[in-house]
Amino acid sequence: MNFVVIVCLIGVVPLLLYFLNMKVDKATRYLFPYILLLAIASLYEFFGTHLLKLNTSYWFRIYILLEFFTIWYFYFRLLKYKSFYLTYAIIYIIVYFFLLYNWSPNSKYIEDLPLNIAALILVLISSFFWFINVFKKLEEKPLYLRTEFYYISILLIYFSGTFLVFLMTDYIISNESMELLYYWNLIVIFNFIVRLTLIFTVWKARVKLEH
């Protein structure tokens, strides 16, 4: 069993932990759609891509939209600024369907750049909002005891890191001297870190409420 398969399989663990005890904190409930999507994506990657060798173009097109709105929902529920998030969602939908009109399974990755940028900007701005709110309130509760801190941090790391890799994808593919496998491994590593962090944090939120 190679490392990619392991990463796929552990993607369902956060969802299992969530259902083992539904009494999790608010931040974890807000992130549930993303946790569910991650589990579905992990199963698709294992069965559809790894075993059945299915074309991933259509799935990836759907996944981009679902991923954006699962993290959008998390921030929308966690933070205020509702007007900002509603406006941002409308703009994203317009851009998504505009790009979809000219999309085909053979489209280059760079054509999805506006969507990747939109997701990254959402994460960056929302992370900024959250940290500002935390420091404004001056609560005594340290960051490492806040489950939302782990969620905010891992989304920030994941979207920032994978954005840089996807930005270079078409150049890497067209340049035979570049090691595509090396950059693909970076994405796998980022996914591994996300899954491990979610496993730890969902379990931590569950244990905290049990005590």
N, C-alpha and C positions, 0 to 999 in steps of 0.2 A: 504493500500500500504506500503510494508516494505522498509527498507533502501536500500536493494540490487536493488530493482526495480527502485527506485528513481535514484540511481547511473547509472543504465543502460540508463534510459530515458534522463538524462541530458548530456549523451555522444554525443547526436546529436546536442546539442545547439551550440557548437563552429562552426560546419559546417554551421548551419543556419545563424549565425552571419557573417561568412565569405561571404556567398552568398548575404547577405543583402547589402553589399558594397564591391565590388571586389577591390576597391582602397586601399588595405592594403599595409603595408611596405614589403620590400624584405624578411625579416626574416619570416614573416607570410606566404608569398607565398612559401618559401622554405619548411615550415612545413605543407603545405596543404596536401600532401599525407598522413601524419600521422593523421591529423585532419579527413580526409576522412575515413581512416582505422578505427579510433576510433569510428566514427559514425556507420560504418558497423558492427563492433564488438559489439557495444552497442545494435543494433537492433537484431543481432543474439542471443546475450545473453538473451534478453527479450523474443523474439518469439521462438527461437530454444531451448534454455536451460530452461527458466522459464515456458513457456506455453506448448510447445510441448515435452519437456523432451528428446530432441535428444541427441545422443551420441556426445560428444564434442571432441573426440580424433582426428578425421580427421581435424576438423576445427582448433584445437589448433596447429596441425602440420603445417598447411598452415599459420596460424597467426604468428607463430614464424618467418617464413621466411619474410613475408610481413612487420612485425613490424621492423625487423632489417633493411631492405632496405629503409623503410620510414625515419627512423632516420639517416641512412647512407646518404641518399640524402640531408637531412637538413644540416648535417655537411659538406658534400662535396661541397654544393653550398655556404655555409656561410663562410667557411674557405679556406685557400690555402692548400698546402700539397696534391695536387691532386694525385701524384704518390703513396703516402702512402695510401690514401683511395681506390684507384683502386686495389692495391695489397691486401689490407685487405679484400675487397669484394670478390676477387677471392679465397682467402684462406677460407673465410666463406662458399662460395658455395661448395667448395670441401669437407669441413667438413660436411656440411648439407647433401649432397647427399650420403656421405659415411655412415653417421648415418641412413639415410633413408633406405638404402639397407637392414639393419637388423632390421628395425622398425616394430612394430605391434601395434594395438590399445591397447594391454595389456602391452605394455612396461612401465617400471617404469620411474618416473619423473627424477630420478637421471641420466638416460641415455641421457637426454637432457642437462646435465650440461655443456658440452663444448660449446654449443650454447648460453647458458645463460652467461657463462663467457665471450665469445666473444662479446656479446652485451654490457655487463658491461664495459669491457676494452675499447670498442669503445667510450662509453659515458665518461668514466674517462679521457681518453687521449684527446678527443675532447674538453672537458670542460677545461682541462689544457691549451690546445692550445689557446682557446678563451680568457681566463683570461690573459694569457701572452701577447697576441696581444693587448688587451685593455690597459694594463698597460704600454706597450712599446710605444704606440701612445700618451699617456698622454693627451687625449682629455678632455675638460672641462665638457662634457656631463656626468652627474652622472649615475651610474648603474641603478637606479630605473626608469630612463626615457627611458631605452633601452628595447624594447620588447624582443630582443634576450636574454637578461639577465634572464628574467622570463622563457623562453623556456629552456635555458641551465640549469638553476637551478632545474626546476621541473623534467626534464629528469634525472638529476643526482640523485635527491632524490628518484624518483620512481624506477629506475633500481637498485640502491643500496639497497633500502629497500626490494623490492620484491625478489631480488636475495637471500638474507638471509633467507627469508621465504621458497622459493622453495628449497633451499639447505637442509632444514630440513623436507621437505614434506614426503619422504618415511619413515624416522625414526618416524615421528609423526603417520603415518598411521599404522605402524607395532607395535607401542607402545600404548597399550590400555589405559595406564594411562595418556597419553597426550590429551589435549583438541584440537581436530582438528578444531572445530568451532572457537576457539579463534584465531588461526593462519589464518584461512580463512577470518575472520573479518579484520585482518590487511591488507590483500591484497585488500579487498573492500575499506578500508579507504584510502589506497594509490591511488586507482583508483578514488576515490571521490576527493582527493586533486588535482590530475592531471586534472580532468574535470573542477573543479572550477577555477583553475589557467588558463586553456586555455580559458574558457569563459571570464574571466576578461581581459586577455591579448589580445585576438582577438578583443574584444570590445574596449579596450584601443587603439589598433593600428588603428582601424576604426575611433574613435573619434578624435585622434591626426591628422589624415589626413583631416578630415572634417574641422578642425580649422586651 
